[in-house]
Amino acid sequence: MKRNILLILSLLSLFFGVVLGGLALPLSETTAYSALPSVLLSGGGGGGANINSDDDEMDAGARANSLLPLPEGGGDATTSGGVSVDGSALGSSTPIMNAQVQSQPERDNDSEFVPQTPVDPNAPVIAAPDVAPTSPKPAPVLQGNSAPSAVDISPSAFVFERNSDLGAVTTSPIGEVSHASNGPIVLMTYNWGAARSNNLGQTWTFYNPATFFPAPPATVAGAFCCDQIAYYDQNHDTMFWVLQYGNNITGNNAIRIAWAKGQNDLANMHWCFTDFTPQQLGSTYGPNGTNYDQPKFARSDNDVYLDIQRYGTVGGATIIRIANSEFTTYPSCGGVNYQFYIPDNTVIYSPGFAQRTNSVMYFAAHVSTSKLRIFSWPESVSFSGITSNDVNHTAYFANYPNRCPRNGGSATSDWCQRRSFGSGWAHSDRIFTGWLANGVLTFMWDSTQTWPGSTSAGSWFSMTYPFVAVARITETTMALASQPIIYSPSTAWVYATASKNDRGDAAGTLMWGGGTYFENCATWIWDGYSPDPAVSGWEVYYPRYSNSDPSDTLSGDYFASRRNGFNGNTWSGSCYTIVGSSTSVHAYYLWFGRFRDFHDVLMPFIRR
């Protein structure tokens, strides 16, 4: 019966022009797999997640939607309860390494055939964007962990106020560094560890998430696994800490949200937390054996949102909305009520949020490699009031794997691949980030290098390296406004993040390299001082360089940029480099912006 169903699905996929991904089989430390074809001609795919001791993302060929399509839907749910944690005495002066956390082999989600983002042969042809290539530039550091290197510069100059190296925090090149700040207090996470600074990122105390929080009941989930996010909501003075837990014996797991209200609780590591499971969605969307992965986080004026992908028995995207009023104050911690929305899981995979969108949350996902679907969820309506608009754009490339080998580098220098242990490629086209500013929605995702053997004219069809695809959409009309991609003929640009400051300007982090370069971290900015990216390329600066290739063809695969919680006209970002050896992965906290916003009466108190 199962073979018949798979045969029918395969025939349907050929009919609709969709090439399906490979099988992802249950994974153990001793299981060997056949690799997917090196070129997935269908396009897009996604980077879902494979839980493995060295790889916590499902590959693009292992997206586990249900064999039977489910309609769009949603409902109301609740977590089982809340717990308080006093972590004031749980810190360490040294980083927590991944080997200290991964105490047991982690399992792959049970997966079946899943469609890649299709290429639509009937899509309208939209002219390729005429954009100048991007080249990173150096920028002065006003205050790293040493004396200022520049003080007398113009107000418009881009500067790093902080360029803080947390040291070698992991041996895995899957860094996944996130952070957020509330005033001078910074919370930073890096997949298997976490750190807190009470002095604007100058010194750090480290924490082991696997022991900081108690494990969920074995009937709910397995031990702490991997993906973490830090996020601060300044509207409600609440720091959020998102953690993913592994599968239990029945294939179920949980995404945990912890929160600390106010600077005092954050400084003393006083947290409340509660767990979200697919089973809370009911038997239609979360039957036994369904698990969560790949969380994304955002907020509107009065609500916070989780985008989580379901895998296992029933797969698909899950959008969760929680009113800020649901989050109680330590130590009276309680569970939360929430709404959830299930997009059509035969089409939508891993949507990306637009950050700080006031009273409406926007999120987007690919319908094809030439079409975005943008969802609108006003705070004033339930999930049944969500609307969507499809926006056509220039088709991007899906010539997997992403490739950016270093000239003369080791066999593992091609970090853009982000290979998966389950087969296939976890570096994909899922939407990483977005924002709303000045009436324009912007979304970013990664495109591979161009199709092999392309004979089409123009720079768009001669992309040697992966690049950041960008679509800007007018909010009122949902019409495509522009496509200022981030690319270079000599290096790859990937894994972009974005955030908006209090002026409504945007900046973020991203990774670059390949060709003559190692894998490196960079920051970008787009404000009133920035040149037009289409004419001059994006304004990008590098704070740190790697000097070693990774130990495996792995990378990323998400980072964070935020409005800085101490100075709302500036930004902070997080990323990593590989320094000294292939297994020495350093995490960085970056605080950056224009010199005018650091050159004021507060600076003597900051540089202490």
C-alpha positions as CSV (number, residue, x, y, z in Angstrom):
1,M,0.0,0.0,0.0
2,K,2.8,2.4,0.9
3,R,4.6,1.7,-2.3
4,N,1.4,2.4,-4.3
5,I,0.9,5.7,-2.6
6,L,4.5,6.7,-3.2
7,L,4.2,5.7,-6.9
8,I,1.1,7.8,-7.3
9,L,2.8,10.8,-5.7
10,S,5.8,10.4,-8.0
11,L,3.6,10.3,-11.1
12,L,1.7,13.4,-9.8
13,S,5.0,15.2,-9.3
14,L,6.0,14.6,-12.9
15,F,2.7,15.8,-14.1
16,F,3.0,19.1,-12.2
17,G,6.7,19.5,-13.1
18,V,7.9,19.0,-9.5
19,V,10.9,16.9,-8.8
20,L,10.7,15.3,-5.5
21,G,13.4,15.1,-2.9
22,G,15.1,11.9,-1.7
23,L,14.0,9.5,0.9
24,A,15.2,10.3,4.4
25,L,15.4,7.2,6.5
26,P,15.6,6.8,10.2
27,L,19.1,7.8,11.2
28,S,21.5,6.2,13.6
29,E,25.2,6.8,14.1
30,T,26.0,3.7,12.0
31,T,23.5,4.2,9.2
32,A,24.9,4.9,5.7
33,Y,23.0,6.8,3.1
34,S,23.0,7.2,-0.7
35,A,23.5,10.9,-1.6
36,L,20.9,12.8,-3.5
37,P,21.8,13.8,-7.1
38,S,24.1,16.8,-7.0
39,V,21.7,18.8,-9.1
40,L,18.0,19.0,-8.0
41,L,16.5,20.4,-11.1
42,S,13.2,21.1,-9.5
43,G,14.5,24.0,-7.5
44,G,14.1,25.2,-4.1
45,G,13.9,23.0,-1.4
46,G,14.3,23.9,2.0
47,G,16.4,23.2,4.8
48,G,14.4,21.4,7.1
49,A,16.1,19.5,9.9
50,N,17.8,16.2,10.6
51,I,18.6,15.7,14.2
52,N,22.1,14.4,14.5
53,S,24.9,14.9,16.8
54,D,26.6,17.1,14.3
55,D,23.7,18.3,12.2
56,D,20.4,19.6,13.6
57,E,18.6,20.4,10.4
58,M,16.5,18.3,8.1
59,D,17.8,18.3,4.5
60,A,16.1,19.8,1.5
61,G,15.2,16.3,0.3
62,A,13.7,15.2,3.5
63,R,10.8,17.6,4.2
64,A,8.2,15.5,5.9
65,N,4.8,16.6,4.8
66,S,2.0,14.1,5.3
67,L,1.3,11.7,2.4
68,L,-2.3,13.0,2.4
69,P,-2.7,16.7,1.9
70,L,-4.3,18.7,4.6
71,P,-6.4,21.8,4.1
72,E,-5.6,25.2,5.6
73,G,-6.9,25.4,9.1
74,G,-6.1,26.3,12.7
75,G,-7.5,26.5,16.1
76,D,-6.9,27.3,19.8
77,A,-4.5,25.4,22.0
78,T,-2.8,25.7,25.4
79,T,0.5,24.5,27.0
80,S,0.2,22.2,30.0
81,G,1.7,24.6,32.5
82,G,4.7,26.9,33.4
83,V,7.8,26.4,35.5
84,S,10.2,28.8,37.1
85,V,14.0,28.6,37.1
86,D,16.4,30.5,39.3
87,G,19.6,30.3,37.4
88,S,21.6,32.9,39.3
89,A,24.2,30.3,40.4
90,L,24.3,28.2,37.3
91,G,26.8,30.1,35.2
92,S,30.4,29.3,34.2
93,S,33.3,31.4,33.2
94,T,34.1,29.2,30.2
95,P,32.0,28.4,27.1
96,I,29.8,25.3,27.0
97,M,31.0,23.1,24.1
98,N,28.7,20.9,22.1
99,A,30.3,17.7,23.4
100,Q,29.1,18.7,26.9
101,V,25.5,18.9,25.7
102,Q,25.1,16.1,23.3
103,S,24.9,13.2,25.8
104,Q,23.0,10.8,23.5
105,P,22.7,10.1,19.8
106,E,19.9,12.2,18.2
107,R,17.4,10.7,15.8
108,D,16.3,11.8,12.4
109,N,12.6,12.5,12.0
110,D,10.7,9.8,10.1
111,S,10.3,11.3,6.6
112,E,8.8,10.5,3.3
113,F,9.0,12.0,-0.2
114,V,8.4,15.7,-0.1
115,P,8.2,18.2,-3.0
116,Q,10.8,20.8,-3.6
117,T,9.9,24.3,-4.4
118,P,8.8,23.9,-8.0
119,V,9.8,25.8,-11.1
120,D,6.7,27.1,-12.8
121,P,7.1,26.8,-16.5
122,N,4.1,29.1,-17.0
123,A,5.3,31.9,-14.7
124,P,5.4,35.4,-16.2
125,V,8.8,36.5,-17.3
126,I,10.0,39.3,-15.1
127,A,13.2,41.1,-16.1
128,A,16.2,40.2,-14.0
129,P,17.2,43.0,-11.6
130,D,20.0,45.3,-12.7
131,V,22.0,45.5,-9.5
132,A,25.7,46.3,-8.8
133,P,27.8,43.6,-7.1
134,T,28.6,43.9,-3.4
135,S,32.1,44.1,-1.9
136,P,32.7,44.2,1.8
137,K,34.7,47.1,3.4
138,P,36.5,47.4,6.7
139,A,35.0,49.6,9.5
140,P,36.6,51.0,12.6
141,V,35.9,49.5,16.0
142,L,35.2,52.2,18.6
143,Q,35.4,49.8,21.5
144,G,36.0,46.1,21.2
145,N,37.7,44.5,24.2
146,S,40.5,47.1,24.0
147,A,41.0,50.8,23.6
148,P,39.1,52.7,20.8
149,S,40.7,52.5,17.4
150,A,38.9,55.6,16.0
151,V,37.2,58.5,17.6
152,D,37.4,61.5,15.2
153,I,35.3,60.4,12.2
154,S,32.3,61.8,10.4
155,P,28.7,61.3,11.7
156,S,27.8,59.2,8.7
157,A,30.6,56.7,9.2
158,F,29.7,53.1,9.9
159,V,31.3,51.8,13.0
160,F,31.4,48.9,15.4
161,E,30.9,50.0,18.9
162,R,31.4,46.4,20.1
163,N,33.2,43.5,18.4
164,S,33.2,40.9,21.1
165,D,34.7,37.4,20.7
166,L,33.1,34.9,23.0
167,G,35.9,32.5,22.2
168,A,35.8,29.0,20.7
169,V,32.3,27.9,21.7
170,T,31.8,24.8,19.6
171,T,33.7,22.3,17.4
172,S,30.8,22.1,15.0
173,P,30.7,24.5,12.0
174,I,26.9,24.7,12.4
175,G,27.1,27.8,14.5
176,E,23.5,29.1,14.6
177,V,24.3,32.1,16.7
178,S,21.4,34.3,18.1
179,H,21.2,37.1,20.6
180,A,19.1,39.9,22.0
181,S,19.7,42.8,24.5
182,N,17.6,44.6,27.1
183,G,19.5,47.7,28.1
184,P,23.1,46.7,29.0
185,I,22.2,43.0,29.4
186,V,22.8,40.7,26.4
187,L,21.6,37.1,26.1
188,M,23.4,35.1,23.4
189,T,22.8,31.5,22.2
190,Y,24.9,29.4,19.9
191,N,23.0,26.2,19.2
192,W,24.3,24.0,22.1
193,G,25.2,26.8,24.6
194,A,24.3,30.2,25.9
195,A,25.9,33.2,27.4
196,R,24.9,36.4,29.3
197,S,26.6,39.7,29.5
198,N,25.6,42.4,32.1
199,N,27.9,45.0,30.7
200,L,27.0,45.5,27.0
201,G,28.9,42.5,25.7
202,Q,32.3,43.2,27.4
203,T,32.4,40.1,29.6
204,W,30.3,36.9,29.5
205,T,28.9,34.2,31.8
206,F,28.2,30.9,30.1
207,Y,25.3,28.4,30.6
208,N,24.5,24.8,29.6
209,P,20.9,24.8,28.4
210,A,20.8,21.0,28.9
211,T,21.2,21.5,32.6
212,F,20.0,25.1,33.1
213,F,16.4,24.0,32.4
214,P,14.9,20.7,33.6
215,A,14.2,18.2,30.8
216,P,10.6,17.7,29.7
217,P,8.8,14.6,30.8
218,A,9.9,11.6,28.8
219,T,6.3,11.2,27.6
220,V,6.5,14.7,26.0
221,A,10.0,15.0,24.5
222,G,13.6,13.9,24.7
223,A,16.6,15.8,26.0
224,F,17.7,19.3,25.0
225,C,18.7,19.2,21.3
226,C,19.8,22.3,19.5
227,D,18.1,25.2,17.8
228,Q,17.9,28.3,20.1
229,I,16.7,31.8,19.6
230,A,17.1,35.0,21.8
231,Y,14.6,37.8,21.2
232,Y,13.7,40.9,23.2
233,D,10.2,42.6,23.0
234,Q,10.8,46.2,24.1
235,N,7.1,46.9,24.0
236,H,6.6,44.6,27.0
237,D,10.1,44.5,28.5
238,T,10.3,40.7,28.0
239,M,13.3,38.6,26.9
240,F,12.4,35.4,25.2
241,W,14.6,32.3,25.0
242,V,13.5,29.6,22.5
243,L,14.9,26.1,22.8
244,Q,14.3,22.9,20.9
245,Y,14.2,19.4,22.5
246,G,14.9,16.1,20.8
247,N,12.5,13.3,20.0
248,N,11.4,10.9,22.6
249,I,10.9,7.2,21.9
250,T,7.6,7.7,20.2
251,G,8.9,10.5,17.9
252,N,7.4,13.4,19.8
253,N,9.3,16.5,20.9
254,A,8.8,20.1,22.2
255,I,9.8,23.7,21.5
256,R,10.3,25.5,24.8
257,I,9.7,29.2,25.3
258,A,11.3,30.8,28.3
259,W,10.8,34.4,29.3
260,A,12.3,36.9,31.7
261,K,10.4,40.2,32.4
262,G,12.5,43.2,33.1
263,Q,16.2,43.8,33.5
264,N,16.3,42.5,37.1
265,D,15.0,39.0,36.3
266,L,17.2,38.8,33.2
267,A,20.3,40.0,35.1
268,N,19.7,37.3,37.8
269,M,18.7,34.6,35.3
270,H,15.2,34.2,36.7
271,W,13.1,32.6,34.0
272,C,9.6,31.1,33.4
273,F,9.1,28.5,30.7
274,T,6.5,26.4,29.0
275,D,6.5,23.8,26.3
276,F,4.8,23.7,22.9
277,T,4.2,20.3,21.3
278,P,2.5,19.3,18.0
279,Q,0.2,17.1,20.1
280,Q,-1.4,20.2,21.5
281,L,-2.8,21.0,18.0
282,G,-5.0,17.9,18.1
283,S,-5.0,14.6,16.2
284,T,-5.4,16.2,12.8
285,Y,-2.2,18.3,12.8
286,G,-0.3,16.7,15.7
287,P,-0.9,13.0,16.0
288,N,1.6,10.8,17.8
289,G,5.0,10.7,16.1
290,T,4.8,14.3,14.9
291,N,7.6,16.6,16.0
292,Y,8.6,20.3,15.8
293,D,11.8,21.7,14.3
294,Q,13.3,24.9,12.9
295,P,11.6,27.6,15.1
296,K,11.5,31.2,14.0
297,F,10.3,34.1,16.2
298,A,8.9,37.5,15.7
299,R,6.5,40.0,17.3
300,S,3.9,42.6,16.4
301,D,2.7,45.3,18.8
302,N,0.9,43.0,21.2
303,D,1.6,39.4,20.2
304,V,4.6,37.2,19.6
305,Y,4.8,34.5,16.9
306,L,6.5,31.2,16.3
307,D,6.9,29.6,12.9
308,I,7.7,25.9,13.5
309,Q,7.9,23.1,10.9
310,R,6.2,19.8,11.7
311,Y,7.9,16.5,10.7
312,G,7.1,12.9,11.2
313,T,3.6,11.5,11.0
314,V,2.1,14.7,9.8
315,G,4.3,17.5,8.4
316,G,3.8,21.1,7.4
317,A,4.2,24.7,8.5
318,T,2.8,25.8,11.8
319,I,2.3,29.5,12.7
320,I,1.6,30.2,16.4
321,R,0.4,33.5,17.9
322,I,0.6,34.3,21.6
323,A,-0.7,37.4,23.3
324,N,1.9,39.1,25.4
325,S,-0.6,39.2,28.2
326,E,-0.2,35.4,28.5
327,F,3.3,35.6,29.8
328,T,3.2,35.8,33.6
329,T,5.9,37.3,36.0
330,Y,8.5,35.2,37.8
331,P,8.1,33.2,40.0
332,S,4.3,32.8,39.3
333,C,4.9,31.1,36.0
334,G,1.9,29.6,34.1
335,G,1.1,28.0,30.8
336,V,-0.1,30.0,27.9
337,N,-3.1,29.9,25.6
338,Y,-2.4,30.5,21.9
339,Q,-3.8,30.4,18.4
340,F,-2.3,28.4,15.6
341,Y,-2.6,28.6,11.8
342,I,-1.8,25.7,9.4
343,P,-1.1,26.9,5.8
344,D,-1.7,24.5,2.9
345,N,1.1,22.0,3.6
346,T,1.2,20.8,0.0
347,V,2.5,24.2,-1.0
348,I,3.9,26.2,2.0
349,Y,7.1,25.3,3.7
350,S,8.9,27.2,6.5
351,P,7.6,30.7,6.0
352,G,9.6,33.7,7.1
353,F,8.4,36.6,9.3
354,A,8.6,40.3,8.7
355,Q,10.0,41.9,11.9
356,R,8.3,44.6,13.9
357,T,5.2,45.0,11.7
358,N,3.0,47.0,14.2
359,S,-0.6,45.7,14.3
360,V,-0.3,43.2,11.4
361,M,2.0,40.3,11.2
362,Y,3.2,39.4,7.6
363,F,4.9,36.2,6.7
364,A,5.9,34.8,3.4
365,A,6.7,31.5,1.7
366,H,7.6,30.2,-1.8
367,V,4.8,28.9,-4.0
368,S,7.4,28.4,-6.8
369,T,10.9,29.7,-7.6
370,S,9.2,32.7,-9.2
371,K,6.3,33.4,-6.8
372,L,6.0,34.4,-3.2
373,R,2.8,34.0,-1.1
374,I,2.5,36.8,1.5
375,F,0.2,36.2,4.4
376,S,-1.4,39.0,6.5
377,W,-2.6,38.3,10.1
378,P,-4.0,41.4,11.8
379,E,-4.0,41.3,15.6
380,S,-7.7,42.1,15.5
381,V,-8.7,38.8,13.8
382,S,-8.3,35.1,14.6
383,F,-6.6,32.6,12.3
384,S,-9.7,32.4,10.1
385,G,-9.2,36.1,9.1
386,I,-5.7,35.6,7.6
387,T,-5.5,36.7,4.0
388,S,-2.8,36.1,1.4
389,N,-1.4,37.6,-1.8
390,D,0.8,36.0,-4.5
391,V,3.6,38.1,-5.8
392,N,5.6,37.2,-9.0
393,H,9.3,38.0,-9.2
394,T,12.3,37.0,-11.2
395,A,13.0,33.3,-10.9
396,Y,15.9,32.4,-8.7
397,F,18.1,29.3,-9.1
398,A,17.9,25.9,-7.4
399,N,21.0,24.2,-8.6
400,Y,21.8,22.3,-5.5
401,P,24.0,22.0,-3.7
402,N,25.1,25.6,-3.0
403,R,28.7,25.8,-3.9
404,C,31.5,28.2,-2.7
405,P,34.8,26.2,-2.5
406,R,37.9,28.1,-1.5
407,N,40.7,28.2,-4.1
408,G,43.4,25.9,-2.9
409,G,41.3,25.0,0.2
410,S,40.7,21.7,1.8
411,A,38.2,19.2,0.6
412,T,35.8,20.6,3.2
413,S,36.2,24.2,2.3
414,D,32.9,24.2,0.4
415,W,30.8,25.3,3.4
416,C,27.9,26.7,1.3
417,Q,26.8,23.1,0.7
418,R,25.6,22.6,4.2
419,R,25.3,18.9,3.5
420,S,22.8,16.9,5.6
421,F,23.6,13.6,7.3
422,G,20.3,12.2,6.1
423,S,21.2,12.9,2.4
424,G,20.7,15.9,0.4
425,W,21.3,19.5,1.3
426,A,20.1,21.5,4.3
427,H,21.1,24.9,2.8
428,S,18.0,25.8,0.9
429,D,15.7,28.6,-0.2
430,R,13.6,28.9,2.9
431,I,13.0,32.6,3.8
432,F,15.3,33.6,6.5
433,T,14.2,37.2,7.3
434,G,12.0,40.1,6.5
435,W,11.0,43.6,7.7
436,L,8.5,46.3,7.1
437,A,9.6,50.0,6.8
438,N,8.3,53.0,5.0
439,G,5.4,51.1,3.6
440,V,7.5,48.4,2.0
441,L,7.8,44.7,2.9
442,T,11.2,43.1,2.3
443,F,12.0,39.4,2.4
444,M,15.4,37.7,1.9
445,W,16.4,34.1,1.1
446,D,19.2,32.3,-0.6
447,S,19.5,31.3,-4.2
448,T,22.1,28.8,-5.5
449,Q,24.5,29.6,-8.3
450,T,23.0,29.7,-11.8
451,W,21.8,26.6,-13.6
452,P,24.6,24.5,-15.2
453,G,25.2,25.2,-18.8
454,S,23.0,28.3,-18.9
455,T,23.4,30.2,-22.2
456,S,21.1,33.1,-21.3
457,A,22.8,36.5,-21.5
458,G,23.4,38.9,-18.7
459,S,25.0,38.8,-15.3
460,W,21.8,37.3,-13.7
461,F,22.5,34.0,-15.6
462,S,26.3,33.9,-14.9
463,M,26.1,33.7,-11.1
464,T,29.1,31.7,-10.2
465,Y,28.3,31.7,-6.4
466,P,25.1,31.6,-4.3
467,F,23.6,35.0,-3.4
468,V,20.9,36.6,-1.3
469,A,17.6,37.0,-3.2
470,V,15.6,40.1,-2.2
471,A,12.0,41.0,-2.9
472,R,10.6,44.4,-1.9
473,I,6.8,44.6,-2.0
474,T,4.6,47.6,-1.5
475,E,2.4,47.0,1.5
476,T,-0.8,48.7,0.3
477,T,-0.9,47.1,-3.2
478,M,1.2,43.9,-2.7
479,A,3.0,44.8,-5.9
480,L,6.6,44.0,-6.5
481,A,8.6,47.2,-6.0
482,S,12.3,46.1,-6.6
483,Q,14.7,43.2,-6.3
484,P,18.1,44.5,-5.0
485,I,19.9,41.2,-4.6
486,I,23.1,40.8,-2.7
487,Y,25.7,39.1,-4.9
488,S,29.3,39.1,-6.1
489,P,31.0,37.5,-9.1
490,S,33.8,36.3,-6.9
491,T,32.2,35.3,-3.6
492,A,29.1,33.8,-2.1
493,W,26.6,35.8,0.0
494,V,24.2,33.8,2.2
495,Y,22.3,33.5,5.5
496,A,21.2,37.1,5.7
497,T,19.4,38.5,8.8
498,A,17.6,41.8,9.1
499,S,16.3,44.1,11.8
500,K,14.8,47.6,12.0
501,N,16.0,50.4,14.4
502,D,13.8,53.1,15.9
503,R,14.3,55.3,12.9
504,G,12.8,52.7,10.6
505,D,16.2,51.9,9.0
506,A,17.4,48.4,8.4
507,A,20.6,46.5,9.0
508,G,21.8,43.0,9.6
509,T,24.4,40.3,9.3
510,L,25.3,37.7,6.7
511,M,28.0,35.3,5.7
512,W,30.3,35.5,2.7
513,G,33.3,33.7,1.2
514,G,34.5,31.2,-1.4
515,G,37.0,31.9,-4.1
516,T,40.0,33.4,-2.4
517,Y,38.3,33.7,1.0
518,F,37.4,31.6,4.0
519,E,33.9,31.6,5.4
520,N,33.5,35.1,6.9
521,C,31.0,37.2,8.8
522,A,29.7,40.7,7.6
523,T,27.2,43.3,8.4
524,W,25.0,45.4,6.1
525,I,23.1,48.6,6.5
526,W,20.5,50.5,4.5
527,D,19.5,53.9,5.8
528,G,19.5,57.5,4.7
529,Y,23.3,57.6,4.3
530,S,23.4,54.4,2.2
531,P,23.9,54.5,-1.6
532,D,21.3,52.9,-3.8
533,P,22.1,49.1,-3.7
534,A,21.1,48.8,-7.4
535,V,23.7,51.4,-8.4
536,S,26.6,50.9,-6.0
537,G,25.9,47.5,-4.4
538,W,25.0,47.0,-0.8
539,E,26.8,48.8,2.0
540,V,28.5,45.9,3.7
541,Y,31.3,45.8,6.3
542,Y,33.4,43.0,7.8
543,P,34.2,42.8,11.5
544,R,35.9,39.4,11.6
545,Y,37.8,36.9,9.3
546,S,38.1,33.2,9.4
547,N,41.6,31.7,8.8
548,S,40.6,28.0,8.6
549,D,38.3,25.9,6.5
550,P,35.5,24.0,8.4
551,S,36.0,20.4,9.4
552,D,33.1,19.4,7.2
553,T,31.0,20.8,4.3
554,L,28.7,22.4,6.8
555,S,27.7,25.9,7.9
556,G,25.1,28.2,9.3
557,D,22.3,28.0,9.0
558,Y,20.7,31.0,10.8
559,F,22.0,34.0,12.7
560,A,20.4,37.1,14.3
561,S,20.3,40.9,14.1
562,R,18.3,43.0,16.4
563,R,17.5,46.6,17.3
564,N,20.0,47.2,20.0
565,G,18.3,47.2,23.4
566,F,20.6,49.9,24.9
567,N,20.5,52.3,22.0
568,G,17.5,51.9,19.7
569,N,19.0,53.8,16.8
570,T,21.7,51.2,16.5
571,W,21.8,47.5,15.9
572,S,23.5,44.4,17.2
573,G,24.3,41.2,15.4
574,S,25.7,37.7,15.9
575,C,27.7,35.4,13.7
576,Y,30.8,33.2,13.9
577,T,34.2,32.5,12.3
578,I,36.6,29.5,12.2
579,V,39.9,30.5,13.8
580,G,43.1,28.6,14.4
581,S,41.8,25.1,13.4
582,S,38.9,23.5,11.5
583,T,37.2,22.7,14.8
584,S,37.7,26.1,16.6
585,V,34.4,28.0,15.9
586,H,34.2,31.4,17.5
587,A,31.0,33.2,18.2
588,Y,30.8,37.0,18.1
589,Y,28.5,39.7,19.5
590,L,28.6,42.8,17.3
591,W,27.1,46.3,18.1
592,F,27.1,48.6,15.1
593,G,25.6,51.6,13.4
594,R,26.4,55.2,12.4
595,F,29.0,57.2,14.3
596,R,26.5,59.9,15.0
597,D,24.5,57.5,17.2
598,F,27.5,56.6,19.3
599,H,29.1,60.0,19.6
600,D,27.1,61.5,22.4
601,V,27.1,62.1,26.2
602,L,26.4,58.4,26.9
603,M,29.6,57.1,25.4
604,P,31.8,57.7,28.5
605,F,29.5,55.5,30.5
606,I,29.5,52.8,27.7
607,R,33.2,52.7,27.3
608,R,34.1,51.8,30.9
